[in-house]
Amino acid sequence: MTSPKRQGTELSIIVPTYNERENLPLVIQRVKSSLQGIRHEIIIVDDNSPDGTGKLADEFAKKFDNIQALHRAKKKGLASAVVHGLKYAKSPAICVIDADLQHPPEKIPELYAEIKKGADIAIASRYSRKGGVKRWGRKRKIISQGAEFLSRLSVPKTQELTDPLSGFFAFRQEVVAGANLDPVGFKILLEILVKGTWEKIAEVPYIFGKRIHGKSHLGFGEHFNYLRHLFRLMRASGEVSRLMKFCLVGASGVVVNLGLLWILTEFVGLFYLVSAAVSVEVSILSNFALNELWTFRDRARSAKGALKRVAKFNLICVGGLMINLVILGAMTELFGVYYMISALFGIAAAVLWNYVMSTMWAWKYAGAG
C-alpha cells in the first residue's frame, strides 16, 4: 500500500541495481541529502543481486517511508529495470540514476529545476560545455564515441543532443504515458526519446565520475544488446524503412545513369565521356528528387533549403564515387582481388557513405530541442 507521505511526492528517483551493496548506502545518503526540501521517493529495482543488494534495499525500505525496494527474479538489464520501476512511481517527474556513484546525485536538483522550467526531458550530459569524464582509457573513449555515432545515425532524434546515451536524466511522467517501452540492455534514454512524447529537452553538464566500489557491468554482452536495441529502435522509428528506400532510389539511379549513357552515346552521338558526365549528374539529380519526395520527405523543408540540399547531395555523391574507386583499385591492385568482387565492396562502401552523409548532413534531423 502506498504511504500517504509518498502520495504527494514531486520527484521519483529510480535506482536500478545489480551487485551494488557497497555503493547503495552512499547513493541513498547523497540522494536524500541533495533533495532536502523536495518531496521525493526512491525506488530501488534490484535484479536478484547475489551480493545481497536486494536484502539491503529491503532494510532501507523498512527504515524510510519514501523508499521502495522492488525485486526481479533474475538479471534482465538496467533499461528494463527502469521500466519496471516506472510502474510504481507516484510522482509527476522521474529521475533515473545509476547506483555506482558515477552519476553525482548532487546534480538531481538541477535536472529537476529544468523540468519545472518547462523541459519535458532534462539530460545530464558528459559532453556539453563544462561536462566531462574522469579517467577513461583510450579504448573506453573509442567505444563511447562509436556508440554515440551509431545512435545519431540510427536514431535521428539524438542528432542535436550532446549526450544521447546518458544514463542520468529526468523527465515528466506524461512523456512515457501510453508508450510501449520494451528496451534491451542499458540505454533506456534512447527508448524514451524514440517512443515518448516530448517537445523540449534541456541538458545539464556534469562530470562522469569513477566507480567507487565494485566492477563495471558493461561487457561484450551489453555491447551486443546495444546493437540489438538500436536496430529495434530503427524499426520502431521507421529508419529501417528509410534505409531500404534509400537503397531502392540508388538502384534507380544506376538504371538512369546507364540508360542515359547508352542513349546519348548511341543515338545522340556524343563522345562517351561527355555522355558519362551528363548521365552521372542526371542520375544524381534523379536520386535527389526521389530522396527529397520519398526517402526524406518528413525532413524536407523550404525551397531555399532544397537548393542547399541538392548541392550537399552532389558533394556526397562525388565522395561516394571516390570511395568506390579507391576501394576498387586498392583491393584489385594491392591485394589481387578479382575486380568484380572489389567493385562490390566499393559499391557497398559508397552506398554506406552516401546514406550516412545524407541522413546526418543533407537531410539532417532538425526537430530536437
C-alpha atoms as a printed R data frame, in Angstrom:
    type eleno elety resid chain resno      x       y       z
1   ATOM     1    CA   MET     A     1  0.000   0.000   0.000
2   ATOM     2    CA   THR     A     2  1.338   3.435  -0.911
3   ATOM     3    CA   SER     A     3  2.409   5.560   2.047
4   ATOM     4    CA   PRO     A     4  0.359   8.783   2.452
5   ATOM     5    CA   LYS     A     5  3.659  10.662   2.532
6   ATOM     6    CA   ARG     A     6  4.600   9.378  -0.931
7   ATOM     7    CA   GLN     A     7  1.278  10.239  -2.496
8   ATOM     8    CA   GLY     A     8  2.268  13.922  -2.545
9   ATOM     9    CA   THR     A     9  5.795  13.468  -3.855
10  ATOM    10    CA   GLU     A    10  7.216  15.749  -6.542
11  ATOM    11    CA   LEU     A    11 10.011  13.539  -7.810
12  ATOM    12    CA   SER     A    12 10.581   9.793  -8.067
13  ATOM    13    CA   ILE     A    13 14.208   8.608  -8.197
14  ATOM    14    CA   ILE     A    14 14.612   5.219  -9.883
15  ATOM    15    CA   VAL     A    15 17.839   3.392  -8.979
16  ATOM    16    CA   PRO     A    16 18.408   0.085 -10.823
17  ATOM    17    CA   THR     A    17 20.873  -2.174  -9.003
18  ATOM    18    CA   TYR     A    18 22.894  -5.314  -9.562
19  ATOM    19    CA   ASN     A    19 25.700  -6.125  -7.121
20  ATOM    20    CA   GLU     A    20 25.848  -2.615  -5.670
21  ATOM    21    CA   ARG     A    21 25.717  -3.443  -1.951
22  ATOM    22    CA   GLU     A    22 28.717  -1.278  -1.076
23  ATOM    23    CA   ASN     A    23 27.536   1.690  -3.140
24  ATOM    24    CA   LEU     A    24 23.850   1.665  -2.235
25  ATOM    25    CA   PRO     A    25 24.126   3.290   1.244
26  ATOM    26    CA   LEU     A    26 26.210   6.112  -0.229
27  ATOM    27    CA   VAL     A    27 23.760   6.634  -3.086
28  ATOM    28    CA   ILE     A    28 20.786   6.853  -0.736
29  ATOM    29    CA   GLN     A    29 22.618   9.177   1.647
30  ATOM    30    CA   ARG     A    30 23.690  11.561  -1.129
31  ATOM    31    CA   VAL     A    31 20.311  11.495  -2.896
32  ATOM    32    CA   LYS     A    32 18.433  12.303   0.306
33  ATOM    33    CA   SER     A    33 20.934  14.994   1.227
34  ATOM    34    CA   SER     A    34 20.746  16.665  -2.186
35  ATOM    35    CA   LEU     A    35 16.924  16.644  -2.228
36  ATOM    36    CA   GLN     A    36 16.223  18.325   1.095
37  ATOM    37    CA   GLY     A    37 13.165  20.497   0.621
38  ATOM    38    CA   ILE     A    38 11.963  18.456  -2.374
39  ATOM    39    CA   ARG     A    39  9.298  15.823  -1.657
40  ATOM    40    CA   HIS     A    40 10.679  12.689  -3.239
41  ATOM    41    CA   GLU     A    41 10.665   8.924  -3.235
42  ATOM    42    CA   ILE     A    42 13.490   6.497  -4.051
43  ATOM    43    CA   ILE     A    43 12.625   3.337  -5.968
44  ATOM    44    CA   ILE     A    44 15.348   0.672  -5.901
45  ATOM    45    CA   VAL     A    45 14.922  -2.049  -8.528
46  ATOM    46    CA   ASP     A    46 17.211  -4.995  -7.859
47  ATOM    47    CA   ASP     A    47 17.814  -7.843 -10.281
48  ATOM    48    CA   ASN     A    48 18.385 -10.571  -7.668
49  ATOM    49    CA   SER     A    49 21.930  -9.437  -6.889
50  ATOM    50    CA   PRO     A    50 23.974 -12.321  -5.453
51  ATOM    51    CA   ASP     A    51 25.904  -9.903  -3.187
52  ATOM    52    CA   GLY     A    52 22.819  -9.088  -1.081
53  ATOM    53    CA   THR     A    53 21.973  -5.691  -2.570
54  ATOM    54    CA   GLY     A    54 18.282  -6.581  -2.573
55  ATOM    55    CA   LYS     A    55 18.268  -7.509   1.100
56  ATOM    56    CA   LEU     A    56 19.970  -4.217   1.954
57  ATOM    57    CA   ALA     A    57 17.391  -2.355  -0.131
58  ATOM    58    CA   ASP     A    58 14.633  -4.001   1.939
59  ATOM    59    CA   GLU     A    59 16.281  -2.729   5.115
60  ATOM    60    CA   PHE     A    60 16.283   0.833   3.771
61  ATOM    61    CA   ALA     A    61 12.641   0.472   2.702
62  ATOM    62    CA   LYS     A    62 11.707  -0.515   6.277
63  ATOM    63    CA   LYS     A    63 13.666   2.394   7.703
64  ATOM    64    CA   PHE     A    64 12.390   5.154   5.397
65  ATOM    65    CA   ASP     A    65  8.778   5.741   4.308
66  ATOM    66    CA   ASN     A    66  9.895   7.232   0.977
67  ATOM    67    CA   ILE     A    67 11.981   4.251  -0.184
68  ATOM    68    CA   GLN     A    68 10.582   1.294  -2.116
69  ATOM    69    CA   ALA     A    69 12.540  -1.900  -2.791
70  ATOM    70    CA   LEU     A    70 11.458  -3.865  -5.851
71  ATOM    71    CA   HIS     A    71 12.846  -7.270  -6.753
72  ATOM    72    CA   ARG     A    72 13.078  -9.135 -10.052
73  ATOM    73    CA   ALA     A    73 13.792 -12.849 -10.258
74  ATOM    74    CA   LYS     A    74 16.882 -12.556 -12.484
75  ATOM    75    CA   LYS     A    75 19.195 -10.090 -14.182
76  ATOM    76    CA   LYS     A    76 17.216  -8.591 -17.078
77  ATOM    77    CA   GLY     A    77 19.151  -5.404 -17.727
78  ATOM    78    CA   LEU     A    78 19.267  -1.844 -16.462
79  ATOM    79    CA   ALA     A    79 16.865  -0.364 -19.009
80  ATOM    80    CA   SER     A    80 14.080  -2.844 -18.313
81  ATOM    81    CA   ALA     A    81 14.643  -2.341 -14.573
82  ATOM    82    CA   VAL     A    82 13.851   1.355 -15.052
83  ATOM    83    CA   VAL     A    83 10.665   0.458 -16.940
84  ATOM    84    CA   HIS     A    84  9.694  -1.828 -14.067
85  ATOM    85    CA   GLY     A    85 10.290   0.971 -11.569
86  ATOM    86    CA   LEU     A    86  8.114   3.347 -13.578
87  ATOM    87    CA   LYS     A    87  5.083   1.190 -12.807
88  ATOM    88    CA   TYR     A    88  5.451   2.079  -9.130
89  ATOM    89    CA   ALA     A    89  6.408   5.754  -9.422
90  ATOM    90    CA   LYS     A    90  3.864   8.156  -7.919
91  ATOM    91    CA   SER     A    91  5.415  11.496  -8.865
92  ATOM    92    CA   PRO     A    92  4.794  13.704 -11.924
93  ATOM    93    CA   ALA     A    93  8.564  13.825 -12.522
94  ATOM    94    CA   ILE     A    94 11.019  10.924 -12.730
95  ATOM    95    CA   CYS     A    95 14.798  10.834 -12.390
96  ATOM    96    CA   VAL     A    96 16.968   7.873 -13.394
97  ATOM    97    CA   ILE     A    97 20.399   7.454 -11.811
98  ATOM    98    CA   ASP     A    98 22.906   4.603 -11.625
99  ATOM    99    CA   ALA     A    99 23.870   3.139  -8.268
100 ATOM   100    CA   ASP     A   100 27.632   3.158  -8.894
101 ATOM   101    CA   LEU     A   101 28.048   6.873  -7.997
102 ATOM   102    CA   GLN     A   102 29.492   7.742 -11.392
103 ATOM   103    CA   HIS     A   103 26.399   9.938 -11.639
104 ATOM   104    CA   PRO     A   104 26.633  12.602  -8.897
105 ATOM   105    CA   PRO     A   105 23.301  12.754  -7.004
106 ATOM   106    CA   GLU     A   106 24.013  16.420  -6.254
107 ATOM   107    CA   LYS     A   107 23.047  17.183  -9.869
108 ATOM   108    CA   ILE     A   108 19.489  15.887  -9.438
109 ATOM   109    CA   PRO     A   109 18.105  19.260  -8.246
110 ATOM   110    CA   GLU     A   110 19.457  20.909 -11.405
111 ATOM   111    CA   LEU     A   111 17.746  18.316 -13.592
112 ATOM   112    CA   TYR     A   112 14.501  18.753 -11.675
113 ATOM   113    CA   ALA     A   113 14.789  22.533 -11.956
114 ATOM   114    CA   GLU     A   114 14.869  22.206 -15.755
115 ATOM   115    CA   ILE     A   115 11.719  20.087 -15.633
116 ATOM   116    CA   LYS     A   116  9.986  22.714 -13.501
117 ATOM   117    CA   LYS     A   117 11.045  25.398 -16.000
118 ATOM   118    CA   GLY     A   118  9.246  23.563 -18.800
119 ATOM   119    CA   ALA     A   119 11.573  20.903 -20.207
120 ATOM   120    CA   ASP     A   120  9.964  17.546 -20.957
121 ATOM   121    CA   ILE     A   121 13.312  15.770 -20.563
122 ATOM   122    CA   ALA     A   122 16.445  17.011 -18.772
123 ATOM   123    CA   ILE     A   123 19.634  15.115 -19.602
124 ATOM   124    CA   ALA     A   124 22.811  15.154 -17.529
125 ATOM   125    CA   SER     A   125 25.471  15.498 -20.233
126 ATOM   126    CA   ARG     A   126 29.113  14.475 -20.112
127 ATOM   127    CA   TYR     A   127 29.817  16.221 -23.392
128 ATOM   128    CA   SER     A   128 28.139  19.598 -23.071
129 ATOM   129    CA   ARG     A   129 30.198  22.625 -22.083
130 ATOM   130    CA   LYS     A   130 31.617  22.189 -18.552
131 ATOM   131    CA   GLY     A   131 30.837  18.465 -18.651
132 ATOM   132    CA   GLY     A   132 33.478  15.753 -18.700
133 ATOM   133    CA   VAL     A   133 34.669  12.243 -17.913
134 ATOM   134    CA   LYS     A   134 37.193  11.148 -15.287
135 ATOM   135    CA   ARG     A   135 39.919   8.598 -16.015
136 ATOM   136    CA   TRP     A   136 38.715   6.946 -19.177
137 ATOM   137    CA   GLY     A   137 41.269   4.987 -21.183
138 ATOM   138    CA   ARG     A   138 41.612   5.245 -24.950
139 ATOM   139    CA   LYS     A   139 39.642   2.026 -25.542
140 ATOM   140    CA   ARG     A   140 36.676   3.224 -23.460
141 ATOM   141    CA   LYS     A   141 36.702   6.580 -25.239
142 ATOM   142    CA   ILE     A   142 36.729   4.947 -28.694
143 ATOM   143    CA   ILE     A   143 33.868   2.619 -27.753
144 ATOM   144    CA   SER     A   144 31.859   5.518 -26.348
145 ATOM   145    CA   GLN     A   145 32.421   7.690 -29.422
146 ATOM   146    CA   GLY     A   146 31.492   4.811 -31.718
147 ATOM   147    CA   ALA     A   147 28.305   4.155 -29.770
148 ATOM   148    CA   GLU     A   148 27.424   7.870 -29.898
149 ATOM   149    CA   PHE     A   149 27.918   7.925 -33.669
150 ATOM   150    CA   LEU     A   150 25.715   4.868 -34.178
151 ATOM   151    CA   SER     A   151 22.973   6.399 -32.037
152 ATOM   152    CA   ARG     A   152 22.971   9.609 -34.088
153 ATOM   153    CA   LEU     A   153 22.825   7.637 -37.332
154 ATOM   154    CA   SER     A   154 20.179   5.157 -36.181
155 ATOM   155    CA   VAL     A   155 18.025   7.450 -34.041
156 ATOM   156    CA   PRO     A   156 17.728  10.866 -35.764
157 ATOM   157    CA   LYS     A   157 16.136  12.480 -32.702
158 ATOM   158    CA   THR     A   158 19.546  12.264 -30.989
159 ATOM   159    CA   GLN     A   159 21.459  14.261 -33.614
160 ATOM   160    CA   GLU     A   160 21.226  17.603 -31.825
161 ATOM   161    CA   LEU     A   161 21.906  16.244 -28.325
162 ATOM   162    CA   THR     A   162 25.395  16.223 -26.844
163 ATOM   163    CA   ASP     A   163 24.921  13.042 -24.775
164 ATOM   164    CA   PRO     A   164 22.049  10.890 -26.096
165 ATOM   165    CA   LEU     A   165 23.413   7.801 -24.330
166 ATOM   166    CA   SER     A   166 23.375   9.336 -20.868
167 ATOM   167    CA   GLY     A   167 22.056   7.086 -18.128
168 ATOM   168    CA   PHE     A   168 21.383  10.057 -15.839
169 ATOM   169    CA   PHE     A   169 18.305  12.109 -16.706
170 ATOM   170    CA   ALA     A   170 14.885  13.315 -15.586
171 ATOM   171    CA   PHE     A   171 11.578  13.552 -17.424
172 ATOM   172    CA   ARG     A   172  7.909  14.251 -16.974
173 ATOM   173    CA   GLN     A   173  5.813  11.155 -16.264
174 ATOM   174    CA   GLU     A   174  3.497  12.153 -19.121
175 ATOM   175    CA   VAL     A   175  6.355  11.772 -21.643
176 ATOM   176    CA   VAL     A   176  6.017   7.993 -21.453
177 ATOM   177    CA   ALA     A   177  2.285   7.792 -20.769
178 ATOM   178    CA   GLY     A   178  0.919   5.175 -23.150
179 ATOM   179    CA   ALA     A   179  4.345   4.428 -24.660
180 ATOM   180    CA   ASN     A   180  5.234   0.780 -25.241
181 ATOM   181    CA   LEU     A   181  8.672   0.756 -23.645
182 ATOM   182    CA   ASP     A   182 10.456  -2.513 -24.371
183 ATOM   183    CA   PRO     A   183 14.216  -1.879 -24.164
184 ATOM   184    CA   VAL     A   184 17.149  -4.270 -24.045
185 ATOM   185    CA   GLY     A   185 20.498  -3.509 -22.448
186 ATOM   186    CA   PHE     A   186 21.447  -0.262 -20.728
187 ATOM   187    CA   LYS     A   187 20.240   2.654 -22.848
188 ATOM   188    CA   ILE     A   188 16.736   3.456 -21.622
189 ATOM   189    CA   LEU     A   189 17.038   7.115 -22.664
190 ATOM   190    CA   LEU     A   190 17.127   6.147 -26.350
191 ATOM   191    CA   GLU     A   191 13.898   4.188 -25.875
192 ATOM   192    CA   ILE     A   192 12.208   7.198 -24.295
193 ATOM   193    CA   LEU     A   193 13.467   9.578 -26.995
194 ATOM   194    CA   VAL     A   194 12.020   7.385 -29.756
195 ATOM   195    CA   LYS     A   195  8.782   6.211 -28.172
196 ATOM   196    CA   GLY     A   196  7.982   9.022 -25.762
197 ATOM   197    CA   THR     A   197  6.074  12.220 -26.485
198 ATOM   198    CA   TRP     A   198  8.179  15.328 -25.934
199 ATOM   199    CA   GLU     A   199  8.961  18.741 -27.357
200 ATOM   200    CA   LYS     A   200 11.611  20.418 -25.232
201 ATOM   201    CA   ILE     A   201 14.884  18.952 -23.978
202 ATOM   202    CA   ALA     A   202 17.384  20.612 -21.633
203 ATOM   203    CA   GLU     A   203 20.930  19.460 -20.940
204 ATOM   204    CA   VAL     A   204 22.803  19.881 -17.656
205 ATOM   205    CA   PRO     A   205 26.601  19.415 -17.660
206 ATOM   206    CA   TYR     A   206 28.183  17.020 -15.176
207 ATOM   207    CA   ILE     A   207 31.441  15.174 -14.595
208 ATOM   208    CA   PHE     A   208 31.114  11.413 -15.067
209 ATOM   209    CA   GLY     A   209 32.980  10.046 -12.055
210 ATOM   210    CA   LYS     A   210 34.982   6.942 -11.336
211 ATOM   211    CA   ARG     A   211 33.226   3.926  -9.820
212 ATOM   212    CA   ILE     A   212 33.943   3.769  -6.078
213 ATOM   213    CA   HIS     A   213 33.133   0.139  -5.291
214 ATOM   214    CA   GLY     A   214 32.503  -2.941  -7.415
215 ATOM   215    CA   LYS     A   215 33.070  -3.653 -11.087
216 ATOM   216    CA   SER     A   216 31.522  -2.250 -14.247
217 ATOM   217    CA   HIS     A   217 28.720  -4.352 -15.757
218 ATOM   218    CA   LEU     A   218 29.475  -3.085 -19.274
219 ATOM   219    CA   GLY     A   219 30.825  -6.160 -21.088
220 ATOM   220    CA   PHE     A   220 30.595  -7.682 -24.561
221 ATOM   221    CA   GLY     A   221 27.043  -8.852 -23.949
222 ATOM   222    CA   GLU     A   222 25.892  -5.293 -23.314
223 ATOM   223    CA   HIS     A   223 27.613  -4.067 -26.484
224 ATOM   224    CA   PHE     A   224 25.656  -6.691 -28.420
225 ATOM   225    CA   ASN     A   225 22.446  -5.702 -26.649
226 ATOM   226    CA   TYR     A   226 23.102  -2.099 -27.602
227 ATOM   227    CA   LEU     A   227 23.260  -3.019 -31.290
228 ATOM   228    CA   ARG     A   228 20.066  -5.059 -30.921
229 ATOM   229    CA   HIS     A   229 18.389  -2.129 -29.218
230 ATOM   230    CA   LEU     A   230 19.446   0.274 -31.974
231 ATOM   231    CA   PHE     A   231 18.016  -1.991 -34.659
232 ATOM   232    CA   ARG     A   232 14.730  -2.328 -32.791
233 ATOM   233    CA   LEU     A   233 14.513   1.442 -32.413
234 ATOM   234    CA   MET     A   234 15.314   1.902 -36.108
235 ATOM   235    CA   ARG     A   235 12.372  -0.329 -36.962
236 ATOM   236    CA   ALA     A   236 10.093   1.430 -34.478
237 ATOM   237    CA   SER     A   237 11.001   4.884 -35.793
238 ATOM   238    CA   GLY     A   238 10.901   3.955 -39.492
239 ATOM   239    CA   GLU     A   239 14.655   4.264 -40.083
240 ATOM   240    CA   VAL     A   240 14.990   0.707 -41.422
241 ATOM   241    CA   SER     A   241 12.306   1.533 -43.964
242 ATOM   242    CA   ARG     A   242 14.156   4.762 -44.800
243 ATOM   243    CA   LEU     A   243 17.384   2.856 -45.461
244 ATOM   244    CA   MET     A   244 15.557   0.453 -47.777
245 ATOM   245    CA   LYS     A   245 14.030   3.388 -49.649
246 ATOM   246    CA   PHE     A   246 17.458   4.978 -49.998
247 ATOM   247    CA   CYS     A   247 18.870   1.770 -51.496
248 ATOM   248    CA   LEU     A   248 15.972   1.481 -53.942
249 ATOM   249    CA   VAL     A   249 16.493   5.079 -55.015
250 ATOM   250    CA   GLY     A   250 20.184   4.329 -55.511
251 ATOM   251    CA   ALA     A   251 19.323   1.341 -57.685
252 ATOM   252    CA   SER     A   252 17.029   3.506 -59.803
253 ATOM   253    CA   GLY     A   253 19.927   5.925 -60.222
254 ATOM   254    CA   VAL     A   254 22.056   3.159 -61.702
255 ATOM   255    CA   VAL     A   255 19.341   2.472 -64.265
256 ATOM   256    CA   VAL     A   256 19.063   6.170 -65.128
257 ATOM   257    CA   ASN     A   257 22.843   6.504 -65.374
258 ATOM   258    CA   LEU     A   258 23.420   3.513 -67.647
259 ATOM   259    CA   GLY     A   259 20.311   4.099 -69.735
260 ATOM   260    CA   LEU     A   260 21.119   7.749 -70.434
261 ATOM   261    CA   LEU     A   261 24.777   6.928 -71.118
262 ATOM   262    CA   TRP     A   262 23.669   4.449 -73.807
263 ATOM   263    CA   ILE     A   263 21.109   6.807 -75.360
264 ATOM   264    CA   LEU     A   264 23.425   9.833 -75.504
265 ATOM   265    CA   THR     A   265 26.305   7.815 -76.892
266 ATOM   266    CA   GLU     A   266 24.484   5.528 -79.347
267 ATOM   267    CA   PHE     A   267 21.641   7.751 -80.561
268 ATOM   268    CA   VAL     A   268 22.687  11.339 -79.905
269 ATOM   269    CA   GLY     A   269 26.279  10.692 -80.950
270 ATOM   270    CA   LEU     A   270 28.066  12.323 -78.008
271 ATOM   271    CA   PHE     A   271 31.574  11.245 -77.038
272 ATOM   272    CA   TYR     A   272 31.126   8.573 -74.392
273 ATOM   273    CA   LEU     A   273 32.985  10.538 -71.662
274 ATOM   274    CA   VAL     A   274 30.716  13.539 -72.253
275 ATOM   275    CA   SER     A   275 27.724  11.211 -72.156
276 ATOM   276    CA   ALA     A   276 29.042   9.733 -68.902
277 ATOM   277    CA   ALA     A   277 29.414  13.146 -67.264
278 ATOM   278    CA   VAL     A   278 25.868  14.155 -68.248
279 ATOM   279    CA   SER     A   279 24.346  10.827 -67.233
280 ATOM   280    CA   VAL     A   280 26.089  10.844 -63.824
281 ATOM   281    CA   GLU     A   281 24.753  14.312 -62.990
282 ATOM   282    CA   VAL     A   282 21.241  13.467 -64.209
283 ATOM   283    CA   SER     A   283 21.235  10.307 -62.088
284 ATOM   284    CA   ILE     A   284 22.353  12.347 -59.065
285 ATOM   285    CA   LEU     A   285 19.531  14.833 -59.627
286 ATOM   286    CA   SER     A   286 17.093  11.965 -60.130
287 ATOM   287    CA   ASN     A   287 18.212  10.376 -56.872
288 ATOM   288    CA   PHE     A   288 17.958  13.699 -55.082
289 ATOM   289    CA   ALA     A   289 14.401  14.273 -56.278
290 ATOM   290    CA   LEU     A   290 13.282  10.809 -55.192
291 ATOM   291    CA   ASN     A   291 15.002  11.111 -51.827
292 ATOM   292    CA   GLU     A   292 13.513  14.557 -51.312
293 ATOM   293    CA   LEU     A   293  9.991  13.448 -52.185
294 ATOM   294    CA   TRP     A   294 10.088   9.930 -50.743
295 ATOM   295    CA   THR     A   295 13.030   8.825 -48.577
296 ATOM   296    CA   PHE     A   296 13.445  12.055 -46.574
297 ATOM   297    CA   ARG     A   297 10.060  13.611 -47.195
298 ATOM   298    CA   ASP     A   298  9.494  14.141 -43.461
299 ATOM   299    CA   ARG     A   299 12.672  16.221 -43.211
300 ATOM   300    CA   ALA     A   300 12.313  18.266 -46.408
301 ATOM   301    CA   ARG     A   301 11.525  21.882 -45.693
302 ATOM   302    CA   SER     A   302 11.609  25.081 -47.794
303 ATOM   303    CA   ALA     A   303 12.517  25.510 -51.481
304 ATOM   304    CA   LYS     A   304 15.557  27.511 -50.382
305 ATOM   305    CA   GLY     A   305 16.621  24.598 -48.256
306 ATOM   306    CA   ALA     A   306 16.184  22.282 -51.218
307 ATOM   307    CA   LEU     A   307 18.843  24.172 -53.189
308 ATOM   308    CA   LYS     A   308 21.299  23.706 -50.335
309 ATOM   309    CA   ARG     A   309 20.428  20.045 -50.067
310 ATOM   310    CA   VAL     A   310 20.936  19.370 -53.760
311 ATOM   311    CA   ALA     A   311 24.394  20.959 -53.537
312 ATOM   312    CA   LYS     A   312 25.225  18.886 -50.474
313 ATOM   313    CA   PHE     A   313 23.931  15.728 -52.144
314 ATOM   314    CA   ASN     A   314 26.152  16.332 -55.191
315 ATOM   315    CA   LEU     A   315 29.196  16.619 -52.941
316 ATOM   316    CA   ILE     A   316 28.168  13.485 -51.071
317 ATOM   317    CA   CYS     A   317 27.849  11.513 -54.308
318 ATOM   318    CA   VAL     A   318 31.250  12.719 -55.531
319 ATOM   319    CA   GLY     A   319 32.709  11.497 -52.250
320 ATOM   320    CA   GLY     A   320 30.951   8.166 -52.698
321 ATOM   321    CA   LEU     A   321 32.385   7.820 -56.201
322 ATOM   322    CA   MET     A   322 35.907   8.474 -54.905
323 ATOM   323    CA   ILE     A   323 35.471   5.900 -52.138
324 ATOM   324    CA   ASN     A   324 34.228   3.383 -54.685
325 ATOM   325    CA   LEU     A   325 37.220   3.910 -56.975
326 ATOM   326    CA   VAL     A   326 39.793   3.852 -54.160
327 ATOM   327    CA   ILE     A   327 38.472   0.556 -52.791
328 ATOM   328    CA   LEU     A   328 38.199  -0.938 -56.270
329 ATOM   329    CA   GLY     A   329 41.791  -0.006 -57.106
330 ATOM   330    CA   ALA     A   330 43.299  -0.902 -53.727
331 ATOM   331    CA   MET     A   331 41.696  -4.331 -53.446
332 ATOM   332    CA   THR     A   332 42.470  -5.241 -57.053
333 ATOM   333    CA   GLU     A   333 45.979  -3.816 -57.432
334 ATOM   334    CA   LEU     A   334 47.350  -4.247 -53.902
335 ATOM   335    CA   PHE     A   335 45.664  -7.455 -52.770
336 ATOM   336    CA   GLY     A   336 44.940  -9.212 -56.072
337 ATOM   337    CA   VAL     A   337 41.188  -9.492 -55.514
338 ATOM   338    CA   TYR     A   338 39.111 -10.161 -58.644
339 ATOM   339    CA   TYR     A   339 37.968  -6.743 -59.878
340 ATOM   340    CA   MET     A   340 34.249  -7.594 -59.862
341 ATOM   341    CA   ILE     A   341 34.418  -8.575 -56.193
342 ATOM   342    CA   SER     A   342 36.404  -5.404 -55.463
343 ATOM   343    CA   ALA     A   343 33.707  -3.417 -57.248
344 ATOM   344    CA   LEU     A   344 31.004  -4.901 -54.994
345 ATOM   345    CA   PHE     A   345 32.903  -3.840 -51.874
346 ATOM   346    CA   GLY     A   346 33.443  -0.404 -53.371
347 ATOM   347    CA   ILE     A   347 29.760  -0.014 -54.173
348 ATOM   348    CA   ALA     A   348 28.732  -1.163 -50.678
349 ATOM   349    CA   ALA     A   349 31.123   1.329 -49.062
350 ATOM   350    CA   ALA     A   350 29.883   4.131 -51.328
351 ATOM   351    CA   VAL     A   351 26.237   3.382 -50.531
352 ATOM   352    CA   LEU     A   352 27.026   3.401 -46.791
353 ATOM   353    CA   TRP     A   353 28.864   6.718 -47.143
354 ATOM   354    CA   ASN     A   354 26.032   8.247 -49.163
355 ATOM   355    CA   TYR     A   355 23.417   7.171 -46.646
356 ATOM   356    CA   VAL     A   356 25.351   8.276 -43.567
357 ATOM   357    CA   MET     A   357 26.134  11.695 -45.035
358 ATOM   358    CA   SER     A   358 22.633  12.141 -46.423
359 ATOM   359    CA   THR     A   359 20.912  11.423 -43.137
360 ATOM   360    CA   MET     A   360 23.399  13.360 -40.994
361 ATOM   361    CA   TRP     A   361 24.143  16.311 -43.300
362 ATOM   362    CA   ALA     A   362 21.988  16.833 -46.398
363 ATOM   363    CA   TRP     A   363 18.719  15.855 -44.675
364 ATOM   364    CA   LYS     A   364 19.800  16.232 -41.073
365 ATOM   365    CA   TYR     A   365 17.059  15.845 -38.491
366 ATOM   366    CA   ALA     A   366 16.228  19.230 -37.006
367 ATOM   367    CA   GLY     A   367 13.462  18.512 -34.518
368 ATOM   368    CA   ALA     A   368 15.358  18.113 -31.249
369 ATOM   369    CA   GLY     A   369 15.348  20.824 -28.670
